[in-house]
Amino acid sequence: MSELSEKNLEEVVMKIMSQTTEKGGNLTRNQPDDELSKLKQKVDTLLQPPPEFKTGDVVKWKKGLKNKKYPEEEQLVMVIQELEEPIIQSERDSGTPYFREPLDLILGVLDQDGDLMLYHYDKRRF
C-alpha cells in the first residue's frame, strides 16, 4: 500500500465527500464537515503502523474499524499468530469490502458456546 501524505489524504477524502453528497448518498448535506472529520479520523486510525503482535496478546477492534461479524465490538480475543506474509483473497468480488484485504493476523475467538474459533484478520484493525 502506498503511503499517503496528509495533503493527499485530505484531497482523497474531499473528493469522496463531494461525490457522495452530489449523488445523495448516505451523508447528510447539512453536516459534511462532521462526516469528513469522522471519515478522516477512521482512515488515519487504519493507516497507523500496527504494533508487533505476539502469541498470547489480548486485543480488540480499534474503534470504528470492525468489518466482520466476530468478534463483537468490545470482545477481547487472543493473538494466535501474526503471519509474515498476508493472505490476499483475490477471489472475492471487487465490489466487496473484503476484496484484496490483507489477512495477516490469526485470532482466537470464543463463540457463543464457549468454543475456541480461529479467524484471520487485517492486523491494522486491532
C-alpha positions as CSV (number, residue, x, y, z in Angstrom):
1,M,0.0,0.0,0.0
2,S,1.4,3.4,-0.9
3,E,1.8,6.0,1.8
4,L,-0.5,9.0,1.7
5,S,0.7,12.4,2.7
6,E,-1.6,14.5,4.9
7,K,-2.4,16.7,1.9
8,N,-3.1,13.8,-0.4
9,L,-5.3,12.1,2.2
10,E,-7.3,15.3,2.6
11,E,-7.7,15.6,-1.2
12,V,-8.9,12.0,-1.5
13,V,-11.3,12.4,1.4
14,M,-12.7,15.7,0.0
15,K,-13.2,14.0,-3.4
16,I,-15.0,11.1,-1.9
17,M,-17.2,13.5,0.2
18,S,-18.1,15.7,-2.8
19,Q,-19.0,12.6,-4.9
20,T,-21.1,11.1,-2.1
21,T,-23.0,14.3,-1.3
22,E,-23.6,15.1,-5.0
23,K,-25.1,11.6,-5.5
24,G,-27.3,11.9,-2.5
25,G,-25.6,9.0,-0.7
26,N,-25.6,8.2,3.0
27,L,-24.2,11.5,4.1
28,T,-26.4,14.4,5.2
29,R,-26.0,17.6,3.2
30,N,-26.1,19.8,6.2
31,Q,-23.2,18.0,8.1
32,P,-20.5,17.3,5.6
33,D,-17.7,18.7,7.9
34,D,-18.7,16.3,10.7
35,E,-18.8,13.3,8.3
36,L,-15.5,14.4,6.8
37,S,-14.0,14.6,10.3
38,K,-15.2,11.1,11.2
39,L,-14.0,9.6,7.9
40,K,-10.6,11.2,8.2
41,Q,-10.2,10.0,11.8
42,K,-11.1,6.4,10.8
43,V,-8.7,6.5,7.8
44,D,-5.9,7.9,10.0
45,T,-6.5,5.1,12.5
46,L,-6.5,2.4,9.9
47,L,-3.2,3.8,8.3
48,Q,-1.3,4.0,11.6
49,P,1.5,1.4,11.7
50,P,0.2,-1.6,13.7
51,P,2.1,-2.8,16.7
52,E,4.0,-6.1,16.6
53,F,1.7,-8.8,17.8
54,K,2.9,-11.7,19.8
55,T,1.2,-15.0,20.5
56,G,-0.9,-14.6,23.6
57,D,-1.5,-10.8,23.2
58,V,-5.1,-9.8,24.1
59,V,-6.6,-7.4,21.6
60,K,-9.9,-5.9,20.5
61,W,-11.2,-4.0,17.5
62,K,-9.9,-0.4,17.1
63,K,-12.9,1.9,17.4
64,G,-14.8,2.2,14.2
65,L,-12.8,-0.4,12.3
66,K,-14.9,-3.5,12.9
67,N,-15.7,-5.1,9.5
68,K,-16.6,-8.6,10.4
69,K,-19.3,-10.2,12.5
70,Y,-16.9,-11.7,15.0
71,P,-15.6,-10.8,17.5
72,E,-18.1,-8.4,18.9
73,E,-17.1,-4.7,19.2
74,E,-15.6,-4.8,22.7
75,Q,-15.0,-8.6,22.9
76,L,-11.4,-9.5,23.9
77,V,-9.6,-12.0,21.7
78,M,-6.2,-13.6,21.7
79,V,-3.5,-13.5,19.1
80,I,-2.6,-16.9,17.9
81,Q,-0.2,-15.9,15.2
82,E,1.0,-12.9,13.1
83,L,1.7,-14.1,9.6
84,E,4.9,-12.9,7.9
85,E,3.1,-12.8,4.5
86,P,-0.5,-11.8,4.5
87,I,-3.1,-13.9,2.7
88,I,-4.7,-11.9,0.0
89,Q,-8.1,-13.2,-1.1
90,S,-8.4,-12.0,-4.7
91,E,-11.3,-14.4,-5.5
92,R,-13.8,-12.1,-3.9
93,D,-15.7,-9.6,-6.0
94,S,-14.0,-6.2,-6.2
95,G,-17.3,-4.6,-5.0
96,T,-17.0,-6.1,-1.5
97,P,-15.0,-4.6,1.4
98,Y,-13.0,-7.8,1.7
99,F,-11.5,-7.6,-1.8
100,R,-7.7,-7.8,-1.5
101,E,-7.9,-7.3,2.2
102,P,-4.6,-8.4,3.7
103,L,-5.3,-11.2,6.3
104,D,-2.1,-11.3,8.4
105,L,-3.3,-12.0,11.9
106,I,-4.9,-15.2,13.3
107,L,-7.0,-14.5,16.4
108,G,-8.7,-16.9,18.8
109,V,-12.3,-16.0,19.4
110,L,-14.8,-17.7,21.8
111,D,-18.1,-18.4,20.2
112,Q,-21.5,-18.3,21.9
113,D,-21.0,-21.9,23.1
114,G,-17.6,-21.0,24.6
115,D,-15.7,-22.9,21.9
116,L,-12.4,-21.5,20.5
117,M,-12.7,-20.4,16.9
118,L,-9.7,-19.2,14.8
119,Y,-10.2,-16.4,12.3
120,H,-7.9,-14.4,10.0
121,Y,-8.0,-10.6,10.2
122,D,-6.3,-7.5,8.9
123,K,-3.9,-6.6,11.8
124,R,-4.4,-2.8,11.1
125,R,-7.9,-3.1,12.6
126,F,-6.7,-4.3,16.0
